[in-house]
Amino acid sequence: MTLSHFPSRRARVTILLSVSMLALGACSEATAPTKVSGTFTLVPNLNPADITADGATALLEDRGTGDVYFYDLASANLTLKTNVGSPEFDLSSGISGNLKIVATHGKPENAGVWTEGSGWNDLGNLIAGGCEYDNLTHDVDLSAGYDISADGHHVVGLAWLPACRAQAFYWTDAAGPGGFIALDHLGSSFPGDTLPGSNRATKIADDGSLIGGWANTDLVDRWPAIWRPNGTGFLLPATGIFTAEWPGEILAVSADGSMVAGTWALRGFYYTDAEGVVDLGANPPEAAPDDRVFAKAIAANNKLIFGTIGDGFMSVQQPFVWTKATGMKALLTVMADYGVEVPAGFYPFGVQAASSDGTVVMGWGYNDSFQISTWILKLPVKAYGL
């Protein structure tokens, strides 16, 4: 069969959306539980980046222009705050409780911290130089910022080494000039490669106590990795279905650093020192059994995990919520059960972030014209069985 016999990606997505929403409707016909008060809000034409731990302010970005906005959930006010630079290369990624922004910013690309009144503080690099990715223009990347602690004093990300290999870093404004602490370079290179593999620090606990991300190994380009702020780190142990042949990474760290979660071997997982690596279990019936799972946010004192099912290519992404008692449940089904309606013609695809108490969840989705919007769900944790 040639590629011309396959439907276009738009057609595939439309078909899959129809099937997904039909399945949701079928699941929602059961008698609804006791009503709780919930709201579902759309912020059109903007991508979700992060939300403050208290769920009061969302960080949103126009990926066409690089403009960055604050959305105040209480007042529904949307305020333009800054610009990250080129929308092709730069990206906002985290917001602190005191409304600092961390991003990949400017030219050359830097891990940058934006503060109201002071603007951008570009952090630079661990070493002189960076990644020269175009030997004709001599364009150089220095670093990339990925997350910031709730107090705004701690930042994590990657710093570019020669030959465009990445070093995971931790930055703190208490460390003096530069502020960088190089995190243990974990993992290894692929066989025959004489250069070090890459590492990235992706998430930090709200209290700054734990850092999660990934490292290359000799078999996979990403393996879940954990670091402490003093720079020491380790790779999560292979266990059960999570074997050395499967890539994975940490995508969420709990507020107090006691739990991490992410994707591994196409499954969702969490890890604690006491329990080790734990599989989130089977996909809910609204998703295909083999759809990939991305755990993106830990909330409610480790009782809730929110995330996304589906890779967005051959399957339609959809948000989920997990508890120990129920396993993974389709978030849209929970919403429907409690009378929270999604506007007609809009399809929530995935979760980006959540408040620390689990009452606010934020993600992205598309309408029938394939225009992106940020969605924000406010729902008491009672709806999730807590």
C-alpha positions in Angstrom: 0.0 0.0 0.0 1.4 3.4 -0.9 1.2 6.5 1.3 -1.5 8.0 -1.1 -3.9 5.3 0.2 -3.8 6.7 3.7 -6.1 9.5 4.7 -4.4 12.9 5.4 -3.4 13.7 8.9 -6.3 16.2 9.2 -8.7 13.5 8.0 -7.2 11.0 10.5 -7.5 13.5 13.4 -11.1 14.3 12.4 -12.0 10.6 12.3 -10.2 9.9 15.6 -11.8 12.9 17.3 -15.3 11.7 16.2 -14.6 8.3 17.7 -13.2 9.8 20.8 -16.1 12.1 21.5 -18.6 9.3 20.7 -16.9 7.1 23.3 -17.1 10.0 25.8 -20.8 10.4 25.1 -21.4 6.8 25.7 -19.6 6.8 29.0 -21.5 9.9 30.1 -25.0 8.4 29.8 -24.7 6.8 33.2 -26.4 8.5 36.2 -24.2 11.4 37.2 -22.8 11.6 40.7 -23.7 14.3 43.2 -23.0 17.7 41.5 -20.0 19.7 42.4 -19.2 23.2 41.3 -16.7 23.3 38.4 -15.8 25.5 35.5 -14.1 25.0 32.1 -12.6 28.1 30.5 -11.0 28.7 27.1 -8.4 31.3 26.4 -8.3 31.4 22.6 -5.2 31.4 20.3 -2.6 30.9 23.1 -0.6 28.0 24.3 -0.3 26.9 27.9 3.1 27.1 29.5 2.7 26.8 33.3 0.5 27.8 36.2 1.4 29.1 39.7 1.4 26.6 42.5 -1.7 28.3 44.0 -3.5 28.1 40.7 -4.1 31.9 40.6 -2.1 32.9 37.5 -1.5 31.0 34.2 1.5 31.6 32.0 0.4 31.6 28.3 2.3 32.2 25.0 1.5 33.2 21.5 3.7 30.7 19.6 3.4 32.8 16.4 4.9 36.0 17.9 6.7 34.9 21.1 4.5 37.3 23.2 4.0 36.0 26.8 0.8 36.7 28.9 -0.4 36.3 32.4 -4.0 35.1 32.8 -5.6 35.9 36.1 -8.1 33.2 36.9 -10.1 35.2 39.4 -10.7 38.2 37.2 -10.3 36.5 33.8 -7.9 39.3 32.8 -5.3 38.6 30.2 -2.2 40.8 30.3 0.7 41.0 27.9 3.9 40.9 29.9 6.9 40.3 27.7 8.3 38.6 24.6 10.7 35.7 24.7 12.3 36.4 21.3 12.1 34.4 18.1 9.0 32.1 18.3 11.0 29.6 16.2 13.7 29.1 18.9 12.6 30.7 22.2 9.9 29.4 24.6 8.5 30.3 28.0 8.3 27.3 30.3 7.8 28.1 34.0 6.3 30.6 36.4 7.0 31.1 40.1 4.6 32.1 42.9 6.0 35.6 42.8 5.4 35.7 39.0 8.9 35.4 37.7 9.2 33.7 34.3 11.8 31.2 33.1 12.3 30.6 29.4 14.7 30.0 26.6 15.2 33.6 25.6 16.9 36.0 23.2 19.7 35.7 20.7 22.0 33.8 21.3 19.5 31.6 23.1 19.8 31.7 26.9 18.1 30.4 30.0 16.5 33.6 31.0 14.6 34.8 34.1 12.1 37.6 33.7 11.0 39.8 36.6 8.4 42.6 36.6 10.2 45.9 36.5 13.6 44.4 35.8 13.0 42.5 32.6 15.2 39.7 31.4 18.2 38.3 33.2 20.0 36.0 30.8 22.0 33.4 32.7 24.5 32.5 30.0 26.4 29.2 30.2 28.4 27.0 32.6 31.4 27.3 30.3 32.7 29.8 27.7 31.1 29.3 24.3 28.1 27.1 23.6 26.6 25.1 20.7 27.4 26.6 17.3 24.7 25.0 15.3 25.3 26.9 12.0 28.9 27.2 10.8 27.9 29.6 8.1 26.2 32.2 10.4 28.1 31.2 13.6 24.8 31.2 15.4 25.3 29.9 19.0 23.0 28.6 21.7 24.2 29.0 25.3 21.5 27.4 27.5 17.8 26.8 27.9 15.6 27.3 30.9 12.9 24.8 31.8 11.5 25.3 35.3 11.6 27.6 38.3 10.8 27.0 42.0 7.8 28.6 43.7 9.9 31.2 45.4 11.6 32.2 42.1 15.2 31.6 43.4 16.0 28.3 41.7 16.1 27.5 38.0 16.8 24.3 36.1 17.5 23.5 32.5 20.4 22.6 30.1 23.6 24.3 29.2 25.2 23.7 25.8 28.6 22.1 25.7 30.9 21.9 22.6 29.6 19.7 19.8 26.1 20.6 21.0 25.9 18.1 23.8 23.8 19.2 26.8 24.7 19.5 30.5 21.9 19.6 33.1 22.2 22.6 35.4 20.8 24.0 38.5 21.0 27.8 39.1 20.3 29.7 42.2 20.6 33.4 42.9 22.2 32.6 46.2 25.2 31.0 44.6 27.0 34.2 43.8 28.3 35.3 40.4 27.1 33.0 37.7 24.8 31.1 40.0 25.3 27.8 38.2 25.8 24.4 39.8 26.6 21.7 37.3 24.5 18.6 38.0 26.2 15.2 37.8 26.6 14.2 34.2 24.7 10.9 34.2 24.3 8.1 31.7 26.7 7.4 28.8 27.1 7.9 25.1 26.0 5.6 22.3 28.6 2.9 21.4 31.4 4.3 19.3 30.7 7.9 20.4 33.7 9.5 22.1 31.8 12.6 23.2 29.6 12.7 26.4 25.9 12.1 26.1 23.4 14.8 26.9 21.5 15.5 30.1 18.6 17.8 30.8 17.0 19.1 34.0 13.3 19.6 33.2 11.4 20.1 36.4 12.1 21.3 40.0 10.0 20.9 43.1 8.2 24.0 44.3 10.4 24.0 47.4 13.6 23.5 45.3 14.5 20.2 47.0 14.5 17.8 44.0 15.1 18.0 40.2 14.0 15.6 37.5 14.8 15.2 33.8 16.6 12.7 31.6 20.0 11.5 30.5 21.4 9.6 27.5 22.4 6.0 27.9 24.3 3.6 25.5 20.8 2.3 24.4 18.3 5.2 24.5 18.4 8.9 24.0 16.4 9.5 27.2 16.4 7.8 30.6 14.6 9.1 33.7 17.1 11.0 35.9 17.0 12.7 39.4 19.3 15.2 40.9 19.6 17.0 44.3 20.4 20.7 44.4 24.0 19.9 45.6 24.6 18.4 42.2 24.4 14.7 43.0 22.1 12.5 40.9 21.1 9.0 39.8 19.2 7.2 37.0 16.0 5.5 38.0 16.5 1.7 38.2 15.2 -0.5 35.4 12.4 -2.7 36.8 9.6 -4.9 35.5 8.3 -3.5 32.1 10.7 -0.5 32.5 13.7 -2.1 30.9 17.0 -0.6 29.5 15.7 -0.8 25.9 12.9 1.7 26.5 13.3 5.5 26.6 11.7 7.6 29.3 11.9 10.8 31.2 10.6 12.7 34.2 8.0 15.3 33.4 6.7 16.2 36.8 8.0 16.7 40.4 5.8 17.0 43.4 5.7 20.2 45.4 7.9 18.8 48.2 10.1 16.7 46.0 8.9 13.4 47.4 7.5 12.0 44.1 8.4 12.3 40.4 6.4 11.1 37.4 6.7 10.9 33.7 6.7 8.6 30.7 8.7 5.4 30.2 8.3 2.3 27.9 5.2 4.1 26.5 3.6 3.9 30.0 3.0 6.5 32.7 4.9 6.0 35.9 5.7 7.5 39.3 8.7 7.0 41.6 9.2 7.5 45.3 12.2 6.4 47.4 9.8 4.1 49.4 8.0 2.5 46.5 10.5 2.7 43.7 9.2 2.8 40.1 5.4 2.2 39.9 3.4 1.7 36.7 0.3 3.9 36.5 -1.6 1.0 35.1 -3.9 0.3 32.1 -5.2 3.1 29.9 -8.9 4.0 30.5 -11.4 2.5 28.0 -11.7 5.9 26.2 -8.1 5.5 24.9 -6.4 2.7 23.0 -4.6 0.2 25.2 -1.2 1.0 23.6 -1.5 4.8 23.5 1.5 6.4 25.0 1.1 8.0 28.5 2.7 11.3 29.7 2.3 12.1 33.4 2.7 15.9 33.5 1.6 17.1 37.0 1.5 15.8 40.6 -1.0 17.3 43.0 -2.9 17.0 46.2 0.0 15.7 48.3 0.8 13.0 45.7 -2.7 11.7 45.6 -3.4 13.0 42.0 -1.5 12.7 38.8 -2.7 14.5 35.7 -1.4 14.0 32.2 -1.9 13.1 28.5 -2.7 9.9 26.7 -1.8 9.7 23.0 1.1 10.8 20.9 -0.8 13.3 18.7 0.3 11.5 15.5 -1.5 8.2 15.1 -3.8 8.7 18.1 -5.8 11.6 19.4 -4.4 13.0 22.7 -6.7 13.3 25.6 -6.2 14.4 29.3 -6.4 11.9 32.2 -6.4 11.9 36.0 -4.9 9.1 38.1 -5.5 8.1 41.7 -4.3 5.0 43.5 -7.8 3.8 44.0 -9.1 4.2 40.5 -6.0 4.2 38.3 -6.2 6.3 35.1 -9.5 7.9 34.2 -10.3 10.1 31.2 -10.6 13.6 32.5 -13.4 14.4 30.1 -15.4 11.5 31.5 -14.9 12.9 35.1 -16.0 16.3 33.9 -19.1 15.0 32.1 -20.0 13.0 35.2 -20.0 16.2 37.3 -21.8 18.3 34.7 -18.8 20.3 33.5 -19.4 20.9 29.8 -16.8 21.4 27.0 -17.9 24.0 24.4 -19.3 22.4 21.3 -16.6 22.0 18.6 -13.7 22.2 21.0 -11.5 19.2 21.8 -9.3 19.2 24.9 -6.2 17.2 24.0 -3.6 17.2 26.8 -2.6 18.5 30.3 0.3 21.0 30.7 0.2 21.8 34.4 -1.9 21.8 37.6 -2.1 23.7 40.9 -0.4 22.0 43.8 -3.8 21.2 45.4 -5.2 19.7 42.2 -8.2 22.0 42.0 -7.0 23.8 38.8 -5.7 21.9 35.7 -4.6 23.5 32.5 -4.0 22.1 29.0 -4.4 22.7 25.3 -6.8 21.7 22.6 -8.2 22.6 19.2 -11.5 23.6 17.7 -13.1 22.4 14.5 -10.9 24.9 12.5 -7.7 23.5 14.2 -7.1 26.7 16.1 -5.4 26.2 19.4 -6.7 27.4 22.8 -5.7 27.0 26.4 -8.3 25.3 28.6 -8.5 25.7 32.3 -10.5 23.4 34.5 -11.5 24.3 38.0 -13.0 21.3 39.9 -12.9 20.3 43.6 -10.7 17.2 44.2 -13.9 15.5 45.5 -14.7 14.9 41.9 -11.6 12.7 41.7 -12.6 10.6 44.7 -10.5 12.4 47.3 
